[in-house]
Structures are given as C-alpha cells and as structure tokens.
C-alpha cells in the first residue's frame, strides 16, 4: 500500500500560524511543527519514492511557506519580548 504525500496538514498549520502571528508570535508553535512535518515527509519520499504517491514539489512548496511563516513568527516573538 502506497502512502499519500498530501501537504494539506502543512498548509493548514501554516495558515493558522500566520493568523496567530498577531498574538505575540505564538504562531511559531503551529508553523514550526508544520515545517518539521514537511521536511520529514520530503526526506522519506526521496529515500523511498516507490512507497509514496503525489508530487514532492507540492510538499516542498508547503515547506517553504511554513518556513517563511515560522520566521515571521520568530521575529514577532523577539519584538514582543524586546518591547516588554
């Protein structure tokens, strides 16, 4: 049975992380796991391509989006800590 390479979870966590960015950067707790999930699935899919269905490029795009949102959240968290 082949596993599906579905980036939907990564996109959902990333978007929720972006929405939580306004609250002192706590969205990092959603977007960072999204990045690590995407990174792990990409590694698994490149090591065993016969076990996965779907495009790796879609998961790479989701990984980049999660990384950008994680960086935005980290910067907002640092700014919040600095202003306190």
N, C-alpha and C positions, 0 to 999 in steps of 0.2 A: 504494500500500500504506500502510495506516494504522499508526502506531506505537502501542504499548500504553503506557498510563500506569499502570504497576504499582509500587506502593510497597513491595513485598516486600523489595527490597535495602536500602531506607532503614530499614525496621523491623529487619532482621537486624543491620545495622551499629549501630543504636542500642542494641539489646539487648546485643550484645557489648560495646559501650562502657560500658553500665551495669554489666556483670559485671566489667569491667576497672577500674572506678572504685575498687575496693578496693586496687589496686596503685598507689598514689601518684598517681592521676589520669591514668594513661596511656590511659585510655579516650577521652580527648579526640582521640586520633589515629584513632579509629574513628567517633565521633559527629559530629565537625566535618565530615568529608567527607560523611557522611550528610545533614547539613543543607544543604551546598552542592549535592549532587546533587538533593535535593528542591526546593530553590529554583530551580535551573536548569531542571528539568522543568516546574515551575509556570509560569515565565516563557515557556518555549517553547510550552506548551499554551495560555496566554492569548493569545499573539501569533498562533498558527496553530491554532485549535480544530478545524479540519476535518481536520488531519493526525493527531489523537490520539484513541484510544479510551479510555474509562474516565472516572472521576469525578475532577475536580480537588480536590474536597473530601477525598477519601481521601489524596491526596498532601499536602494542607495539614495534615491531622492528623498524618501521618508527619513533616512538617517541624517541627511544634510539639513533638512528642515528642523528636526529635533535638536541638532547641534546648534543651529542659529538661535532657536528659541531658548535653549539652555544658556547660551552666552548672554542673551538679553536679560534673562532672569538673574544670572550671577551678577551682572553689572548693576541691576536694580537692587539686589540684595546688599551689595557692597555700598551703594549710595545710601541706602536706608540705614545701615549700620554706622556709616560715617556721619550722617546728619543727626543721629541720636547722640 
